[in-house]
Amino acid sequence: MHDILFLAHRVPYPPDRGDKIRSWHILQALAKLAHVHVVALCDDERDKAHLDVLRGVAASVAVFDRSASRAGAMTKALLRGGPASVHAFGSSAFADYVHTLLREREIGCVYAFSGQMAQYVPHNLDVRFVMDFVDMDSAKYGQWAMAGGLKGLANRFEHKRLQAYEIATARRADVSLFVSAAEADLFRSVSGLGAEKVQVLENGIDLLHFAPDPTTERDPNLIVFTGQMDYAPNVEAVVDFVRTDWPQVRTALPEAKFVVVGRNPVAAVQALGGMEGVEVTGEVPDTRVWLHRAALVVAPLKLARGVQNKVLEAMACGKAVVASSGAATGIDALAGRDFIVADGAAVTAKRIVTLLQNPEDAARLGVAARARMAARYGWAAQLAHLPELAGAI
Protein backbone atom coordinates (compact mmCIF):
# COMPACT_ATOMS: atom_id res chain seq x y z
CA MET A 1 0.00 0.00 0.00
CA HIS A 2 1.00 3.66 -0.19
CA ASP A 3 2.66 5.37 2.78
CA ILE A 4 0.84 6.10 6.02
CA LEU A 5 0.82 9.51 7.70
CA PHE A 6 0.60 9.14 11.49
CA LEU A 7 -0.44 12.28 13.39
CA ALA A 8 -0.12 12.30 17.18
CA HIS A 9 -0.84 14.89 19.85
CA ARG A 10 2.15 13.62 21.83
CA VAL A 11 5.41 12.01 20.79
CA PRO A 12 4.48 8.29 20.76
CA TYR A 13 7.55 7.24 22.72
CA PRO A 14 8.46 6.39 25.42
CA PRO A 15 5.29 4.42 26.25
CA ASP A 16 5.11 5.71 29.81
CA ARG A 17 1.49 6.91 29.97
CA GLY A 18 -1.79 5.53 28.71
CA ASP A 19 -2.18 7.41 25.43
CA LYS A 20 1.48 6.91 24.47
CA ILE A 21 1.33 3.19 25.20
CA ARG A 22 -1.53 2.88 22.72
CA SER A 23 0.01 5.13 20.08
CA TRP A 24 3.39 3.36 20.28
CA HIS A 25 1.93 -0.11 19.74
CA ILE A 26 -0.32 1.08 16.92
CA LEU A 27 2.62 2.83 15.25
CA GLN A 28 4.71 -0.35 15.38
CA ALA A 29 1.85 -2.34 13.85
CA LEU A 30 1.31 0.21 11.07
CA ALA A 31 5.04 0.22 10.26
CA LYS A 32 4.74 -3.48 9.41
CA LEU A 33 2.19 -2.58 6.72
CA ALA A 34 3.87 0.35 4.97
CA HIS A 35 6.29 3.24 5.34
CA VAL A 36 4.97 5.49 8.11
CA HIS A 37 5.65 9.21 8.45
CA VAL A 38 5.22 10.41 12.03
CA VAL A 39 4.31 14.00 12.80
CA ALA A 40 3.81 14.71 16.49
CA LEU A 41 3.59 17.50 19.01
CA CYS A 42 5.94 17.53 21.97
CA ASP A 43 4.99 18.81 25.41
CA ASP A 44 7.91 17.24 27.27
CA GLU A 45 11.45 18.01 26.14
CA ARG A 46 12.66 14.73 27.62
CA ASP A 47 10.76 12.86 24.92
CA LYS A 48 13.12 14.23 22.27
CA ALA A 49 15.90 12.08 23.69
CA HIS A 50 14.04 9.03 22.33
CA LEU A 51 13.50 10.16 18.74
CA ASP A 52 16.09 7.70 17.43
CA VAL A 53 13.82 4.88 18.62
CA LEU A 54 10.99 6.31 16.54
CA ARG A 55 13.30 6.73 13.55
CA GLY A 56 14.13 3.06 13.81
CA VAL A 57 10.46 2.25 13.21
CA ALA A 58 9.16 5.06 10.99
CA ALA A 59 10.27 6.20 7.55
CA SER A 60 10.41 9.79 8.82
CA VAL A 61 9.79 11.62 12.08
CA ALA A 62 8.99 15.30 12.61
CA VAL A 63 8.33 16.75 16.06
CA PHE A 64 7.02 20.23 16.85
CA ASP A 65 6.92 21.89 20.24
CA ARG A 66 3.47 22.40 21.64
CA SER A 67 3.46 26.08 22.45
CA ALA A 68 -0.21 27.03 22.72
CA SER A 69 -1.08 28.14 26.25
CA ARG A 70 -4.33 27.32 27.99
CA ALA A 71 -5.27 30.99 28.16
CA GLY A 72 -4.45 31.44 24.49
CA ALA A 73 -6.54 28.42 23.54
CA MET A 74 -9.52 29.75 25.50
CA THR A 75 -9.15 33.14 23.85
CA LYS A 76 -9.12 31.56 20.39
CA ALA A 77 -12.19 29.54 21.27
CA LEU A 78 -14.04 32.70 22.27
CA LEU A 79 -12.95 34.66 19.20
CA ARG A 80 -13.04 31.96 16.53
CA GLY A 81 -15.42 29.41 18.00
CA GLY A 82 -14.61 25.73 18.30
CA PRO A 83 -13.33 23.85 21.34
CA ALA A 84 -10.51 25.28 23.43
CA SER A 85 -9.10 21.78 23.96
CA VAL A 86 -8.50 21.56 20.20
CA HIS A 87 -6.98 25.06 19.91
CA ALA A 88 -4.61 24.01 22.72
CA PHE A 89 -2.92 21.67 20.22
CA GLY A 90 -2.76 24.15 17.37
CA SER A 91 0.51 24.76 15.49
CA SER A 92 0.92 26.51 12.15
CA ALA A 93 4.32 24.87 11.64
CA PHE A 94 2.77 21.46 12.22
CA ALA A 95 -0.01 22.22 9.74
CA ASP A 96 2.43 23.42 7.08
CA TYR A 97 4.55 20.30 7.43
CA VAL A 98 1.52 18.01 7.12
CA HIS A 99 0.40 19.78 3.94
CA THR A 100 3.90 19.39 2.51
CA LEU A 101 3.95 15.66 3.25
CA LEU A 102 0.53 15.16 1.68
CA ARG A 103 1.69 17.01 -1.41
CA GLU A 104 5.10 15.39 -1.80
CA ARG A 105 4.55 11.81 -0.59
CA GLU A 106 2.26 9.09 -1.89
CA ILE A 107 0.12 8.90 1.23
CA GLY A 108 -2.57 6.24 1.13
CA CYS A 109 -3.88 6.60 4.68
CA VAL A 110 -3.88 9.26 7.37
CA TYR A 111 -4.10 7.85 10.89
CA ALA A 112 -4.95 10.66 13.32
CA PHE A 113 -4.32 9.70 16.92
CA SER A 114 -6.51 11.70 19.35
CA GLY A 115 -9.28 14.04 18.29
CA GLN A 116 -7.12 17.17 18.43
CA MET A 117 -5.23 15.92 15.37
CA ALA A 118 -8.29 16.09 13.10
CA GLN A 119 -7.66 19.83 12.64
CA TYR A 120 -4.61 18.90 10.53
CA VAL A 121 -6.48 16.59 8.17
CA PRO A 122 -7.69 18.55 5.10
CA HIS A 123 -11.42 18.43 4.45
CA ASN A 124 -10.84 17.70 0.76
CA LEU A 125 -8.59 14.74 1.53
CA ASP A 126 -8.87 12.02 -1.11
CA VAL A 127 -7.08 9.26 0.84
CA ARG A 128 -8.29 7.03 3.65
CA PHE A 129 -8.78 8.86 6.96
CA VAL A 130 -8.76 6.85 10.19
CA MET A 131 -9.69 8.89 13.26
CA ASP A 132 -8.60 7.26 16.52
CA PHE A 133 -10.48 9.25 19.16
CA VAL A 134 -9.49 6.70 21.84
CA ASP A 135 -12.04 8.18 24.26
CA MET A 136 -15.02 10.46 23.78
CA ASP A 137 -13.37 13.53 25.31
CA SER A 138 -16.52 15.64 25.12
CA ALA A 139 -18.20 13.26 27.57
CA LYS A 140 -15.45 14.05 30.08
CA TYR A 141 -16.28 17.74 29.88
CA GLY A 142 -19.94 16.82 30.20
CA GLN A 143 -19.17 15.17 33.53
CA TRP A 144 -17.12 18.14 34.69
CA ALA A 145 -19.95 20.45 33.63
CA MET A 146 -22.02 19.18 36.54
CA ALA A 147 -19.88 21.31 38.85
CA GLY A 148 -21.27 24.71 39.71
CA GLY A 149 -19.86 28.17 39.18
CA LEU A 150 -17.77 29.52 36.33
CA LYS A 151 -15.82 26.27 35.95
CA GLY A 152 -19.02 24.32 35.40
CA LEU A 153 -20.23 26.90 32.89
CA ALA A 154 -16.93 26.79 30.97
CA ASN A 155 -17.06 23.00 30.86
CA ARG A 156 -20.63 23.07 29.54
CA PHE A 157 -19.52 25.28 26.66
CA GLU A 158 -16.52 23.05 25.98
CA HIS A 159 -18.68 19.93 26.11
CA LYS A 160 -21.10 21.32 23.52
CA ARG A 161 -18.39 22.61 21.16
CA LEU A 162 -16.17 19.56 21.44
CA GLN A 163 -19.03 17.14 20.87
CA ALA A 164 -20.02 19.03 17.69
CA TYR A 165 -16.37 18.92 16.56
CA GLU A 166 -16.10 15.19 17.25
CA ILE A 167 -19.28 14.42 15.32
CA ALA A 168 -18.25 16.57 12.33
CA THR A 169 -14.85 14.85 12.31
CA ALA A 170 -16.37 11.37 12.44
CA ARG A 171 -18.71 12.15 9.55
CA ARG A 172 -15.80 12.94 7.24
CA ALA A 173 -13.52 10.16 8.46
CA ASP A 174 -13.68 6.75 6.81
CA VAL A 175 -13.76 5.15 10.24
CA SER A 176 -13.56 6.43 13.82
CA LEU A 177 -12.09 4.28 16.56
CA PHE A 178 -12.77 4.09 20.28
CA VAL A 179 -11.02 2.11 22.97
CA SER A 180 -14.07 0.27 24.28
CA ALA A 181 -17.54 -0.84 23.23
CA ALA A 182 -19.02 1.48 25.85
CA GLU A 183 -17.28 4.53 24.37
CA ALA A 184 -18.22 3.52 20.81
CA ASP A 185 -21.86 2.92 21.78
CA LEU A 186 -22.03 6.28 23.50
CA PHE A 187 -20.63 8.05 20.46
CA ARG A 188 -22.98 6.23 18.09
CA SER A 189 -25.91 7.31 20.25
CA VAL A 190 -25.03 11.03 20.08
CA SER A 191 -23.72 11.11 16.51
CA GLY A 192 -26.28 8.95 14.78
CA LEU A 193 -23.46 7.12 12.97
CA GLY A 194 -23.54 3.36 12.58
CA ALA A 195 -21.17 0.52 13.31
CA GLU A 196 -19.51 0.75 9.90
CA LYS A 197 -18.30 4.28 10.71
CA VAL A 198 -17.70 3.94 14.46
CA GLN A 199 -15.69 0.91 15.56
CA VAL A 200 -13.77 -0.43 18.54
CA LEU A 201 -10.00 -0.84 18.75
CA GLU A 202 -9.22 -1.91 22.29
CA ASN A 203 -6.05 -1.39 24.26
CA GLY A 204 -3.72 -4.27 24.92
CA ILE A 205 -0.97 -5.04 27.35
CA ASP A 206 2.67 -6.03 26.82
CA LEU A 207 2.45 -9.37 28.61
CA LEU A 208 6.21 -9.90 28.62
CA HIS A 209 6.96 -6.47 30.07
CA PHE A 210 4.15 -6.50 32.62
CA ALA A 211 4.39 -9.88 34.27
CA PRO A 212 4.62 -11.29 37.81
CA ASP A 213 8.09 -11.23 39.34
CA PRO A 214 8.57 -14.01 41.91
CA THR A 215 12.03 -12.68 42.80
CA THR A 216 10.66 -9.45 44.31
CA GLU A 217 9.62 -9.61 47.95
CA ARG A 218 6.05 -8.40 48.42
CA ASP A 219 5.32 -5.86 51.17
CA PRO A 220 2.15 -7.12 52.90
CA ASN A 221 1.18 -3.58 53.94
CA LEU A 222 1.79 -1.75 50.68
CA ILE A 223 -0.98 -0.25 48.54
CA VAL A 224 0.02 1.42 45.26
CA PHE A 225 -1.56 3.83 42.77
CA THR A 226 0.19 4.51 39.45
CA GLY A 227 -0.47 7.26 36.95
CA GLN A 228 0.47 10.61 35.43
CA MET A 229 0.10 12.84 38.45
CA ASP A 230 -0.65 16.12 36.71
CA TYR A 231 -3.70 14.52 35.03
CA ALA A 232 -6.82 15.90 36.71
CA PRO A 233 -8.76 12.60 37.14
CA ASN A 234 -5.70 10.96 38.74
CA VAL A 235 -5.20 13.94 41.05
CA GLU A 236 -8.85 13.90 42.08
CA ALA A 237 -8.69 10.15 42.69
CA VAL A 238 -5.70 10.10 45.04
CA VAL A 239 -6.62 13.28 46.92
CA ASP A 240 -10.14 12.01 47.59
CA PHE A 241 -8.85 8.54 48.47
CA VAL A 242 -6.43 9.88 51.08
CA ARG A 243 -9.03 12.20 52.56
CA THR A 244 -11.95 9.77 52.75
CA ASP A 245 -10.83 6.15 52.37
CA TRP A 246 -7.37 6.20 53.85
CA PRO A 247 -8.31 7.14 57.45
CA GLN A 248 -10.61 4.11 57.59
CA VAL A 249 -7.90 1.81 56.26
CA ARG A 250 -5.33 3.13 58.75
CA THR A 251 -7.73 2.78 61.66
CA ALA A 252 -8.13 -0.91 60.88
CA LEU A 253 -4.51 -1.44 59.81
CA PRO A 254 -2.08 1.11 61.35
CA GLU A 255 0.86 -0.42 59.43
CA ALA A 256 -0.74 0.12 56.02
CA LYS A 257 1.20 2.28 53.52
CA PHE A 258 -0.12 4.07 50.46
CA VAL A 259 2.33 5.07 47.71
CA VAL A 260 1.42 7.33 44.77
CA VAL A 261 3.74 6.49 41.87
CA GLY A 262 3.91 8.76 38.84
CA ARG A 263 5.64 11.73 37.32
CA ASN A 264 4.84 15.43 37.60
CA PRO A 265 2.82 15.36 40.83
CA VAL A 266 0.99 18.66 41.26
CA ALA A 267 1.08 20.53 44.57
CA ALA A 268 -2.13 18.92 45.83
CA VAL A 269 -0.59 15.47 45.31
CA GLN A 270 2.78 16.40 46.78
CA ALA A 271 1.00 17.62 49.91
CA LEU A 272 -0.35 14.11 50.49
CA GLY A 273 3.19 12.95 51.18
CA GLY A 274 3.08 14.74 54.51
CA MET A 275 0.20 12.59 55.75
CA GLU A 276 0.66 9.54 57.94
CA GLY A 277 1.48 6.43 55.95
CA VAL A 278 1.43 8.17 52.56
CA GLU A 279 4.36 8.55 50.15
CA VAL A 280 4.55 10.37 46.81
CA THR A 281 7.44 9.17 44.66
CA GLY A 282 7.28 11.46 41.62
CA GLU A 283 8.79 10.00 38.46
CA VAL A 284 10.39 6.58 38.82
CA PRO A 285 12.55 4.66 36.33
CA ASP A 286 10.18 1.70 36.24
CA THR A 287 6.70 1.49 37.78
CA ARG A 288 6.93 -2.30 37.79
CA VAL A 289 9.26 -2.13 40.79
CA TRP A 290 6.41 -0.71 42.85
CA LEU A 291 3.77 -2.96 41.31
CA HIS A 292 5.80 -6.06 42.14
CA ARG A 293 6.30 -4.94 45.75
CA ALA A 294 2.65 -4.04 46.31
CA ALA A 295 0.22 -6.18 48.25
CA LEU A 296 -2.53 -4.64 46.18
CA VAL A 297 -3.17 -1.82 43.71
CA VAL A 298 -6.01 0.70 43.80
CA ALA A 299 -7.66 2.70 41.02
CA PRO A 300 -10.32 4.82 42.75
CA LEU A 301 -11.06 7.12 39.80
CA LYS A 302 -14.34 8.98 39.81
CA LEU A 303 -13.87 10.32 36.28
CA ALA A 304 -12.58 7.67 33.89
CA ARG A 305 -13.05 7.33 30.16
CA GLY A 306 -12.19 4.35 28.01
CA VAL A 307 -9.98 1.60 29.44
CA GLN A 308 -7.52 2.28 32.24
CA ASN A 309 -4.04 1.01 31.33
CA LYS A 310 -3.01 1.28 34.97
CA VAL A 311 -5.54 -1.43 35.82
CA LEU A 312 -4.47 -3.69 32.94
CA GLU A 313 -0.80 -3.32 33.91
CA ALA A 314 -1.39 -4.16 37.57
CA MET A 315 -3.51 -7.17 36.67
CA ALA A 316 -0.90 -8.38 34.16
CA CYS A 317 1.66 -8.19 36.98
CA GLY A 318 -0.54 -10.57 38.96
CA LYS A 319 -1.75 -8.02 41.47
CA ALA A 320 -5.03 -7.82 43.32
CA VAL A 321 -6.73 -4.63 42.14
CA VAL A 322 -9.49 -2.64 43.83
CA ALA A 323 -11.01 -0.34 41.23
CA SER A 324 -13.92 2.05 41.12
CA SER A 325 -16.76 1.17 38.76
CA GLY A 326 -15.54 3.98 36.47
CA ALA A 327 -12.00 2.62 36.33
CA ALA A 328 -13.35 -0.89 35.72
CA THR A 329 -15.56 0.14 32.80
CA GLY A 330 -14.55 -1.42 29.51
CA ILE A 331 -12.28 -4.07 31.02
CA ASP A 332 -13.38 -7.54 29.97
CA ALA A 333 -12.85 -9.29 33.29
CA LEU A 334 -15.10 -10.70 35.99
CA ALA A 335 -15.56 -8.60 39.12
CA GLY A 336 -14.98 -10.66 42.22
CA ARG A 337 -12.89 -13.22 40.37
CA ASP A 338 -10.32 -11.14 38.43
CA PHE A 339 -10.49 -7.86 40.33
CA ILE A 340 -12.58 -6.07 42.93
CA VAL A 341 -14.95 -3.25 42.01
CA ALA A 342 -15.87 -0.90 44.84
CA ASP A 343 -17.33 2.59 45.12
CA GLY A 344 -17.65 4.87 48.13
CA ALA A 345 -15.19 5.30 50.97
CA ALA A 346 -16.73 2.78 53.36
CA VAL A 347 -17.04 -0.03 50.80
CA THR A 348 -13.64 0.62 49.22
CA ALA A 349 -11.84 0.76 52.58
CA LYS A 350 -13.55 -2.46 53.69
CA ARG A 351 -12.47 -4.29 50.52
CA ILE A 352 -8.88 -3.08 50.93
CA VAL A 353 -8.68 -4.06 54.58
CA THR A 354 -10.17 -7.49 53.88
CA LEU A 355 -7.59 -8.20 51.17
CA LEU A 356 -4.67 -7.03 53.29
CA GLN A 357 -5.88 -9.17 56.19
CA ASN A 358 -6.30 -12.18 53.91
CA PRO A 359 -3.21 -12.31 51.69
CA GLU A 360 -4.13 -15.74 50.33
CA ASP A 361 -7.32 -14.23 48.85
CA ALA A 362 -5.33 -11.38 47.36
CA ALA A 363 -2.89 -13.89 45.86
CA ARG A 364 -5.73 -15.88 44.27
CA LEU A 365 -7.16 -12.68 42.85
CA GLY A 366 -3.77 -11.80 41.37
CA VAL A 367 -3.40 -15.20 39.72
CA ALA A 368 -6.86 -14.89 38.16
CA ALA A 369 -6.06 -11.34 37.02
CA ARG A 370 -2.89 -12.43 35.24
CA ALA A 371 -4.67 -15.35 33.59
CA ARG A 372 -7.41 -13.05 32.28
CA MET A 373 -4.92 -10.55 30.89
CA ALA A 374 -2.96 -13.33 29.17
CA ALA A 375 -6.13 -14.78 27.65
CA ARG A 376 -7.69 -11.53 26.51
CA TYR A 377 -5.36 -8.54 26.25
CA GLY A 378 -2.23 -9.28 24.24
CA TRP A 379 -1.45 -6.48 21.76
CA ALA A 380 -1.15 -8.85 18.80
CA ALA A 381 -4.74 -9.99 19.24
CA GLN A 382 -6.04 -6.49 19.85
CA LEU A 383 -4.49 -5.10 16.67
CA ALA A 384 -5.28 -8.06 14.43
CA HIS A 385 -7.78 -6.09 12.32
CA LEU A 386 -5.66 -2.93 12.09
CA PRO A 387 -4.59 -3.72 8.48
CA GLU A 388 -8.24 -3.74 7.44
CA LEU A 389 -8.90 -0.46 9.24
CA ALA A 390 -5.91 1.18 7.58
CA GLY A 391 -6.99 -0.05 4.15
CA ALA A 392 -4.04 -2.44 3.75
CA ILE A 393 -6.34 -5.37 2.93
C-alpha positions in Angstrom: 0.0 0.0 0.0 1.0 3.7 -0.2 2.7 5.4 2.8 0.8 6.1 6.0 0.8 9.5 7.7 0.6 9.1 11.5 -0.4 12.3 13.4 -0.1 12.3 17.2 -0.8 14.9 19.9 2.1 13.6 21.8 5.4 12.0 20.8 4.5 8.3 20.8 7.6 7.2 22.7 8.5 6.4 25.4 5.3 4.4 26.2 5.1 5.7 29.8 1.5 6.9 30.0 -1.8 5.5 28.7 -2.2 7.4 25.4 1.5 6.9 24.5 1.3 3.2 25.2 -1.5 2.9 22.7 0.0 5.1 20.1 3.4 3.4 20.3 1.9 -0.1 19.7 -0.3 1.1 16.9 2.6 2.8 15.3 4.7 -0.3 15.4 1.9 -2.3 13.8 1.3 0.2 11.1 5.0 0.2 10.3 4.7 -3.5 9.4 2.2 -2.6 6.7 3.9 0.4 5.0 6.3 3.2 5.3 5.0 5.5 8.1 5.6 9.2 8.4 5.2 10.4 12.0 4.3 14.0 12.8 3.8 14.7 16.5 3.6 17.5 19.0 5.9 17.5 22.0 5.0 18.8 25.4 7.9 17.2 27.3 11.5 18.0 26.1 12.7 14.7 27.6 10.8 12.9 24.9 13.1 14.2 22.3 15.9 12.1 23.7 14.0 9.0 22.3 13.5 10.2 18.7 16.1 7.7 17.4 13.8 4.9 18.6 11.0 6.3 16.5 13.3 6.7 13.5 14.1 3.1 13.8 10.5 2.2 13.2 9.2 5.1 11.0 10.3 6.2 7.5 10.4 9.8 8.8 9.8 11.6 12.1 9.0 15.3 12.6 8.3 16.7 16.1 7.0 20.2 16.8 6.9 21.9 20.2 3.5 22.4 21.6 3.5 26.1 22.5 -0.2 27.0 22.7 -1.1 28.1 26.2 -4.3 27.3 28.0 -5.3 31.0 28.2 -4.4 31.4 24.5 -6.5 28.4 23.5 -9.5 29.7 25.5 -9.2 33.1 23.9 -9.1 31.6 20.4 -12.2 29.5 21.3 -14.0 32.7 22.3 -12.9 34.7 19.2 -13.0 32.0 16.5 -15.4 29.4 18.0 -14.6 25.7 18.3 -13.3 23.8 21.3 -10.5 25.3 23.4 -9.1 21.8 24.0 -8.5 21.6 20.2 -7.0 25.1 19.9 -4.6 24.0 22.7 -2.9 21.7 20.2 -2.8 24.2 17.4 0.5 24.8 15.5 0.9 26.5 12.2 4.3 24.9 11.6 2.8 21.5 12.2 0.0 22.2 9.7 2.4 23.4 7.1 4.5 20.3 7.4 1.5 18.0 7.1 0.4 19.8 3.9 3.9 19.4 2.5 4.0 15.7 3.3 0.5 15.2 1.7 1.7 17.0 -1.4 5.1 15.4 -1.8 4.6 11.8 -0.6 2.3 9.1 -1.9 0.1 8.9 1.2 -2.6 6.2 1.1 -3.9 6.6 4.7 -3.9 9.3 7.4 -4.1 7.8 10.9 -4.9 10.7 13.3 -4.3 9.7 16.9 -6.5 11.7 19.4 -9.3 14.0 18.3 -7.1 17.2 18.4 -5.2 15.9 15.4 -8.3 16.1 13.1 -7.7 19.8 12.6 -4.6 18.9 10.5 -6.5 16.6 8.2 -7.7 18.5 5.1 -11.4 18.4 4.4 -10.8 17.7 0.8 -8.6 14.7 1.5 -8.9 12.0 -1.1 -7.1 9.3 0.8 -8.3 7.0 3.6 -8.8 8.9 7.0 -8.8 6.9 10.2 -9.7 8.9 13.3 -8.6 7.3 16.5 -10.5 9.2 19.2 -9.5 6.7 21.8 -12.0 8.2 24.3 -15.0 10.5 23.8 -13.4 13.5 25.3 -16.5 15.6 25.1 -18.2 13.3 27.6 -15.4 14.0 30.1 -16.3 17.7 29.9 -19.9 16.8 30.2 -19.2 15.2 33.5 -17.1 18.1 34.7 -19.9 20.5 33.6 -22.0 19.2 36.5 -19.9 21.3 38.9 -21.3 24.7 39.7 -19.9 28.2 39.2 -17.8 29.5 36.3 -15.8 26.3 35.9 -19.0 24.3 35.4 -20.2 26.9 32.9 -16.9 26.8 31.0 -17.1 23.0 30.9 -20.6 23.1 29.5 -19.5 25.3 26.7 -16.5 23.0 26.0 -18.7 19.9 26.1 -21.1 21.3 23.5 -18.4 22.6 21.2 -16.2 19.6 21.4 -19.0 17.1 20.9 -20.0 19.0 17.7 -16.4 18.9 16.6 -16.1 15.2 17.2 -19.3 14.4 15.3 -18.3 16.6 12.3 -14.9 14.9 12.3 -16.4 11.4 12.4 -18.7 12.2 9.6 -15.8 12.9 7.2 -13.5 10.2 8.5 -13.7 6.7 6.8 -13.8 5.2 10.2 -13.6 6.4 13.8 -12.1 4.3 16.6 -12.8 4.1 20.3 -11.0 2.1 23.0 -14.1 0.3 24.3 -17.5 -0.8 23.2 -19.0 1.5 25.9 -17.3 4.5 24.4 -18.2 3.5 20.8 -21.9 2.9 21.8 -22.0 6.3 23.5 -20.6 8.0 20.5 -23.0 6.2 18.1 -25.9 7.3 20.2 -25.0 11.0 20.1 -23.7 11.1 16.5 -26.3 8.9 14.8 -23.5 7.1 13.0 -23.5 3.4 12.6 -21.2 0.5 13.3 -19.5 0.8 9.9 -18.3 4.3 10.7 -17.7 3.9 14.5 -15.7 0.9 15.6 -13.8 -0.4 18.5 -10.0 -0.8 18.8 -9.2 -1.9 22.3 -6.0 -1.4 24.3 -3.7 -4.3 24.9 -1.0 -5.0 27.4 2.7 -6.0 26.8 2.5 -9.4 28.6 6.2 -9.9 28.6 7.0 -6.5 30.1 4.2 -6.5 32.6 4.4 -9.9 34.3 4.6 -11.3 37.8 8.1 -11.2 39.3 8.6 -14.0 41.9 12.0 -12.7 42.8 10.7 -9.5 44.3 9.6 -9.6 47.9 6.0 -8.4 48.4 5.3 -5.9 51.2 2.2 -7.1 52.9 1.2 -3.6 53.9 1.8 -1.7 50.7 -1.0 -0.2 48.5 0.0 1.4 45.3 -1.6 3.8 42.8 0.2 4.5 39.4 -0.5 7.3 36.9 0.5 10.6 35.4 0.1 12.8 38.4 -0.7 16.1 36.7 -3.7 14.5 35.0 -6.8 15.9 36.7 -8.8 12.6 37.1 -5.7 11.0 38.7 -5.2 13.9 41.0 -8.8 13.9 42.1 -8.7 10.1 42.7 -5.7 10.1 45.0 -6.6 13.3 46.9 -10.1 12.0 47.6 -8.8 8.5 48.5 -6.4 9.9 51.1 -9.0 12.2 52.6 -12.0 9.8 52.7 -10.8 6.1 52.4 -7.4 6.2 53.9 -8.3 7.1 57.5 -10.6 4.1 57.6 -7.9 1.8 56.3 -5.3 3.1 58.7 -7.7 2.8 61.7 -8.1 -0.9 60.9 -4.5 -1.4 59.8 -2.1 1.1 61.3 0.9 -0.4 59.4 -0.7 0.1 56.0 1.2 2.3 53.5 -0.1 4.1 50.5 2.3 5.1 47.7 1.4 7.3 44.8 3.7 6.5 41.9 3.9 8.8 38.8 5.6 11.7 37.3 4.8 15.4 37.6 2.8 15.4 40.8 1.0 18.7 41.3 1.1 20.5 44.6 -2.1 18.9 45.8 -0.6 15.5 45.3 2.8 16.4 46.8 1.0 17.6 49.9 -0.3 14.1 50.5 3.2 12.9 51.2 3.1 14.7 54.5 0.2 12.6 55.8 0.7 9.5 57.9 1.5 6.4 55.9 1.4 8.2 52.6 4.4 8.6 50.2 4.5 10.4 46.8 7.4 9.2 44.7 7.3 11.5 41.6 8.8 10.0 38.5 10.4 6.6 38.8 12.6 4.7 36.3 10.2 1.7 36.2 6.7 1.5 37.8 6.9 -2.3 37.8 9.3 -2.1 40.8 6.4 -0.7 42.9 3.8 -3.0 41.3 5.8 -6.1 42.1 6.3 -4.9 45.7 2.7 -4.0 46.3 0.2 -6.2 48.3 -2.5 -4.6 46.2 -3.2 -1.8 43.7 -6.0 0.7 43.8 -7.7 2.7 41.0 -10.3 4.8 42.8 -11.1 7.1 39.8 -14.3 9.0 39.8 -13.9 10.3 36.3 -12.6 7.7 33.9 -13.1 7.3 30.2 -12.2 4.3 28.0 -10.0 1.6 29.4 -7.5 2.3 32.2 -4.0 1.0 31.3 -3.0 1.3 35.0 -5.5 -1.4 35.8 -4.5 -3.7 32.9 -0.8 -3.3 33.9 -1.4 -4.2 37.6 -3.5 -7.2 36.7 -0.9 -8.4 34.2 1.7 -8.2 37.0 -0.5 -10.6 39.0 -1.7 -8.0 41.5 -5.0 -7.8 43.3 -6.7 -4.6 42.1 -9.5 -2.6 43.8 -11.0 -0.3 41.2 -13.9 2.0 41.1 -16.8 1.2 38.8 -15.5 4.0 36.5 -12.0 2.6 36.3 -13.3 -0.9 35.7 -15.6 0.1 32.8 -14.5 -1.4 29.5 -12.3 -4.1 31.0 -13.4 -7.5 30.0 -12.8 -9.3 33.3 -15.1 -10.7 36.0 -15.6 -8.6 39.1 -15.0 -10.7 42.2 -12.9 -13.2 40.4 -10.3 -11.1 38.4 -10.5 -7.9 40.3 -12.6 -6.1 42.9 -15.0 -3.2 42.0 -15.9 -0.9 44.8 -17.3 2.6 45.1 -17.6 4.9 48.1 -15.2 5.3 51.0 -16.7 2.8 53.4 -17.0 0.0 50.8 -13.6 0.6 49.2 -11.8 0.8 52.6 -13.5 -2.5 53.7 -12.5 -4.3 50.5 -8.9 -3.1 50.9 -8.7 -4.1 54.6 -10.2 -7.5 53.9 -7.6 -8.2 51.2 -4.7 -7.0 53.3 -5.9 -9.2 56.2 -6.3 -12.2 53.9 -3.2 -12.3 51.7 -4.1 -15.7 50.3 -7.3 -14.2 48.8 -5.3 -11.4 47.4 -2.9 -13.9 45.9 -5.7 -15.9 44.3 -7.2 -12.7 42.8 -3.8 -11.8 41.4 -3.4 -15.2 39.7 -6.9 -14.9 38.2 -6.1 -11.3 37.0 -2.9 -12.4 35.2 -4.7 -15.3 33.6 -7.4 -13.0 32.3 -4.9 -10.5 30.9 -3.0 -13.3 29.2 -6.1 -14.8 27.7 -7.7 -11.5 26.5 -5.4 -8.5 26.2 -2.2 -9.3 24.2 -1.5 -6.5 21.8 -1.2 -8.8 18.8 -4.7 -10.0 19.2 -6.0 -6.5 19.9 -4.5 -5.1 16.7 -5.3 -8.1 14.4 -7.8 -6.1 12.3 -5.7 -2.9 12.1 -4.6 -3.7 8.5 -8.2 -3.7 7.4 -8.9 -0.5 9.2 -5.9 1.2 7.6 -7.0 -0.1 4.2 -4.0 -2.4 3.7 -6.3 -5.4 2.9 
